[in-house]
Amino acid sequence: MSARPVTISAVDLFCGVGGLSHGLQDAGVHVAAGVDLDRTCDYPYRHNVRAPFHRRDVCDLTVEELSAMWPAGAVRVLAGCAPCQPFSSYRRGVDTSNEAQWPLVDEVRRLVQGTMPEIVTMENVPRIGGTPIFKAFVGQLRDYGYHVDFASCYCPAYGVPQHRRRLVLVASLLGDIAVPKGVVTPGDFATVRQAIGSLPPIGHGETHPADPLHKSRTLTPVNLERMKRSKPGGSWKEWPDELRAPCHRKASGATFKNVYARMVWDEPSPTITTLSYSFGAGRFGHPEQDRAMTLREAAMLQSFPREYEFVAPGEPAQFAPLGRLIGNAVPPLLARAVGTAIVEHVTTTRGTVRAVERGLSLY
């Protein structure tokens, strides 16, 4: 007798614009809902993921409300990718111990304990792996009976055209589970050219008429001149002294070489941050055109499809809020690899004691 397909259904906490949900769907995971406090996530999540969006503070989400989001009889996945700002390496020397976002990891633990989903996954910056709050979270999952694995994942190895590392955690009540390994080798890493080279050229301060997200920030006259003097892969150290910023002339600023710089066509891009539309915030200059990257380019370097819609028709594409949402998103191609690993894991472990205890028929 052949086994019938198992429904694997995910709820995506801190879902943002849907990068994780989109990748899970590509892997064959049903997405039951997304939860996020940010109202600007509503349209892109509903439109692209086509799943319910709940504008809620996860701290106020009850166990009963979460349980009702999953369809009956499904193998449940809870994704809890809490905001990463308190753990970011871009905040060198900043004491983040009292920030409100730290307890969000414990809110995920609360909801895991209350619902006991078969699968839990989390994605964050690698630095969180060494923090007491993360170590406690892993220990608590194991106390609840989960098999846990986590690893720092280099995104180009998963097809993402971007030098980005993320910590991925997977946990299962069904049996041993492992974070998927990237299979793309360095010689085959996706590049900036492959990701955005087909986009039509625009000038700084312009928006392409066919795509409101393909817009570039206006450069000041001095930054335009700096851009013209910049070479792909170079730095502001190549500029004449009169173009250098005062902070770069100081010894304390000399080490910050990866700002005011251009990307390289035939390599992955730098890590896409929340300020990747700004020439002065990183190596975010276009390899050829005299402008910073557009919001669309940032999204595509995160591995979002070109047609992914971030704003409703007629709504303005604003740099700051969209830059934040794009930079904070889980790269969909990394999420697809995680989703594929979850599907394979459930397929090989169905019919476990845990499923029987819950009264599920997985055959």
C-alpha positions in Angstrom: 0.0 0.0 0.0 1.5 3.3 -1.1 1.8 6.1 1.4 -0.2 9.2 0.9 1.6 12.6 0.8 2.2 14.2 4.2 1.2 17.8 4.7 4.0 19.8 6.1 2.8 23.2 7.2 4.8 26.2 8.5 4.0 29.3 10.5 6.5 32.0 9.9 7.1 34.3 12.9 8.8 37.6 12.2 8.0 36.8 8.6 8.9 40.2 7.1 8.3 40.3 3.4 8.3 36.6 3.1 11.8 35.5 2.1 11.7 32.4 4.3 8.1 31.6 3.4 8.8 31.9 -0.3 11.8 29.5 0.0 9.8 27.0 2.0 7.1 27.0 -0.5 9.6 26.4 -3.3 10.7 23.3 -1.4 7.2 22.0 -1.1 6.3 23.1 2.4 2.8 24.5 2.8 2.9 28.0 4.5 -0.1 28.4 6.8 0.6 32.0 8.0 3.0 34.7 8.6 3.2 36.9 11.7 4.9 40.3 11.9 4.3 43.6 13.7 5.4 45.7 10.7 2.5 46.9 8.6 4.7 47.4 5.6 5.1 43.6 5.3 1.3 43.0 4.8 1.1 43.6 1.0 4.3 41.9 -0.1 3.6 38.9 2.2 0.0 38.4 1.1 0.7 39.1 -2.6 3.8 37.0 -3.1 3.3 34.2 -0.5 -0.4 34.1 -0.9 -0.9 33.1 2.8 -2.6 34.9 5.6 -0.6 37.7 7.3 -1.3 38.4 10.9 -0.1 41.8 12.0 0.7 40.9 15.6 3.4 41.4 18.2 4.8 37.9 18.8 5.0 38.8 22.5 1.2 39.0 22.5 0.6 35.9 20.4 -1.0 33.1 22.5 -0.4 29.4 22.2 -4.0 28.9 21.3 -3.9 31.5 18.4 -0.7 29.9 17.0 -2.1 26.4 17.3 -5.2 27.4 15.3 -3.0 28.6 12.3 -1.8 25.1 11.4 -4.2 22.8 9.5 -5.4 19.8 11.3 -3.3 16.7 10.8 -0.3 18.5 9.4 3.3 18.0 10.4 3.9 21.4 11.9 6.9 23.7 11.3 7.5 26.8 13.4 10.0 29.2 12.0 11.1 31.8 14.5 13.6 34.2 12.9 13.8 36.9 15.5 15.2 40.3 14.5 19.0 40.1 14.4 20.0 43.7 15.2 21.1 43.1 18.8 23.5 40.4 17.5 24.9 42.1 14.4 28.6 42.5 13.9 27.9 45.9 12.3 27.3 47.2 15.9 30.9 46.9 17.1 31.3 48.1 20.7 27.6 48.8 21.3 26.2 47.3 24.4 23.0 45.6 23.3 22.3 43.7 26.5 19.2 45.7 27.4 17.6 45.9 24.0 14.0 44.9 23.7 14.7 42.5 20.9 16.8 40.2 23.0 13.7 38.6 24.8 12.2 37.7 21.4 14.2 34.5 21.3 12.6 33.5 24.5 9.2 34.3 23.1 9.9 31.8 20.4 10.8 29.3 23.1 7.5 30.1 24.9 5.5 29.3 21.7 7.6 26.1 21.0 6.9 24.9 24.6 3.2 25.6 24.3 2.6 24.0 20.9 5.4 21.5 20.5 5.6 21.6 16.7 7.3 18.6 15.1 9.9 20.9 13.5 11.5 24.2 14.6 13.8 26.3 12.5 15.6 29.6 13.1 17.9 31.8 11.0 20.0 34.6 12.4 23.5 36.2 12.2 26.3 33.8 13.1 27.3 35.8 16.1 24.2 34.8 18.0 25.6 31.3 18.2 28.0 32.2 21.0 25.5 34.2 23.1 24.0 32.9 26.4 20.4 33.4 25.2 21.0 31.2 22.1 22.8 28.5 24.1 19.9 28.5 26.6 17.4 28.2 23.7 19.2 25.2 22.3 19.4 23.6 25.7 15.7 24.1 26.3 14.8 22.6 23.0 16.8 19.5 23.9 15.0 19.4 27.3 11.7 19.3 25.4 12.8 16.3 23.4 14.1 17.9 20.2 17.0 16.7 18.2 18.9 20.0 17.4 21.5 21.0 14.8 22.8 24.4 13.9 25.5 25.7 11.7 26.9 28.8 10.1 25.9 28.7 6.4 27.8 30.5 3.7 25.1 31.8 1.4 27.0 31.5 -2.0 27.2 27.7 -1.4 23.4 27.7 -1.5 23.1 29.7 -4.8 22.7 33.1 -3.2 24.8 35.7 -5.2 26.0 37.4 -2.0 28.9 37.0 0.5 26.7 36.5 3.5 26.8 34.1 6.4 23.8 33.1 8.4 23.3 30.8 11.4 20.6 28.2 10.7 19.1 26.0 13.4 16.8 23.0 12.7 15.2 20.9 15.4 12.9 17.9 15.2 10.8 15.7 17.5 10.8 13.1 14.8 14.4 12.1 14.9 17.9 13.3 14.0 18.0 16.3 11.7 20.8 18.2 10.2 21.3 21.7 8.7 21.7 21.2 4.9 25.1 21.7 3.5 25.6 24.0 0.6 26.5 22.2 -2.6 27.7 25.0 -4.9 31.4 25.2 -5.1 33.4 28.4 -5.3 34.0 28.2 -9.1 30.2 28.1 -9.6 29.1 30.8 -7.1 26.4 33.0 -8.5 27.7 36.5 -9.3 26.5 40.1 -9.4 26.5 40.0 -13.2 24.3 36.8 -13.2 21.9 38.3 -10.7 21.4 41.9 -11.9 23.3 42.2 -15.2 20.1 42.0 -17.3 18.4 44.9 -15.5 18.1 48.1 -17.6 20.5 50.9 -16.9 19.4 54.0 -15.0 21.1 57.1 -13.6 21.5 58.1 -10.0 18.3 59.6 -8.7 16.2 57.9 -11.4 13.4 55.3 -11.3 12.8 52.9 -14.1 9.3 53.5 -15.4 8.4 49.8 -15.6 9.6 48.9 -12.0 9.2 51.2 -9.0 11.8 49.3 -7.1 14.5 49.8 -9.7 15.3 53.2 -8.4 18.6 54.7 -7.3 19.2 57.3 -4.6 20.4 60.7 -5.7 24.1 61.3 -5.2 25.4 64.7 -4.0 27.9 66.3 -6.4 30.9 65.2 -4.3 29.6 61.6 -4.0 29.0 61.5 -7.8 32.6 62.5 -8.3 33.7 59.9 -5.8 31.7 57.3 -7.6 33.3 58.2 -10.9 36.7 57.8 -9.4 35.9 54.4 -7.8 36.9 51.1 -9.4 35.1 47.7 -8.9 36.6 46.1 -5.8 38.6 49.2 -4.9 38.1 51.7 -2.1 38.1 55.4 -1.2 41.9 55.1 -0.7 42.2 55.4 -4.5 40.6 58.9 -4.5 42.6 62.1 -4.4 42.8 63.7 -1.0 40.3 66.4 -1.7 37.6 63.8 -2.3 38.2 61.9 0.9 35.9 62.3 3.8 37.4 64.0 7.0 36.8 60.8 9.0 38.9 58.8 6.5 41.8 61.1 6.9 42.0 60.1 10.6 43.8 57.0 11.8 40.6 55.7 13.3 38.8 55.8 9.9 41.6 54.3 7.8 40.5 50.7 8.5 37.0 51.2 7.1 37.9 50.3 3.5 34.6 48.7 2.5 32.6 51.8 2.2 32.2 54.2 -0.7 33.1 51.4 -3.1 31.8 49.5 -6.1 30.8 45.9 -6.4 32.6 43.5 -8.7 30.7 42.0 -11.6 32.0 38.5 -11.5 31.9 37.8 -7.8 29.1 37.5 -5.3 28.0 40.9 -3.9 28.9 42.0 -0.4 26.4 41.3 2.4 23.2 43.2 1.6 22.4 45.3 4.6 19.4 47.5 5.5 21.4 50.5 4.0 22.5 48.8 0.7 20.9 51.6 -1.3 23.5 54.0 0.1 26.9 54.4 -1.6 28.5 55.5 1.7 27.3 52.5 3.7 29.3 49.8 2.1 30.6 48.4 -1.2 27.2 49.2 -2.8 28.2 51.1 -5.9 27.1 49.6 -9.2 30.0 48.0 -11.0 29.7 50.2 -14.1 26.9 52.8 -13.7 27.7 55.9 -11.6 25.1 55.2 -8.9 24.4 53.1 -5.8 22.5 49.9 -6.3 18.8 50.0 -6.6 16.2 48.4 -4.3 15.4 45.9 -7.0 19.1 45.0 -7.3 19.4 44.6 -3.5 16.4 42.3 -3.5 17.7 40.2 -6.4 21.1 39.9 -4.7 19.2 38.5 -1.7 17.9 35.9 -4.3 14.3 37.3 -4.5 12.8 36.7 -7.9 12.8 39.7 -10.2 9.0 39.9 -10.2 8.7 39.9 -6.4 6.4 42.8 -5.5 7.3 44.8 -2.4 4.8 47.7 -2.7 1.2 47.8 -3.8 0.4 49.4 -7.2 0.5 53.2 -7.0 2.3 53.1 -3.6 5.8 54.8 -3.4 8.9 52.7 -3.1 10.6 54.4 -0.1 14.3 53.7 0.4 14.5 53.4 4.2 11.6 51.1 5.0 12.2 48.8 1.9 15.9 48.8 2.4 15.3 47.6 6.0 12.9 44.9 4.9 15.1 43.6 2.1 18.3 43.7 4.1 16.7 41.8 7.0 15.0 39.2 4.9 16.0 35.5 4.8 17.5 34.8 1.4 14.8 32.7 -0.3 17.4 30.3 -1.8 18.9 29.6 1.6 15.3 29.1 2.9 14.6 26.7 0.0 17.5 24.5 1.0 16.3 24.4 4.6 12.8 23.6 3.4 14.1 20.8 1.2 16.0 19.3 4.2 12.8 19.4 6.3 10.7 17.7 3.6 13.4 14.9 3.2 13.6 14.6 7.0 9.8 14.2 7.4 9.6 11.8 4.5 12.2 9.5 6.1 10.9 9.7 9.7 7.1 9.6 9.3 5.2 7.2 11.5 7.4 8.0 14.5 6.3 7.6 18.1 5.7 11.4 18.4 3.2 11.3 15.5 1.4 8.3 17.0 1.2 10.1 20.4 -0.5 13.0 18.7 -3.0 10.7 16.9 -1.8 11.5 13.4 -2.0 9.1 10.6 1.0 9.8 8.4 0.3 6.9 6.0 
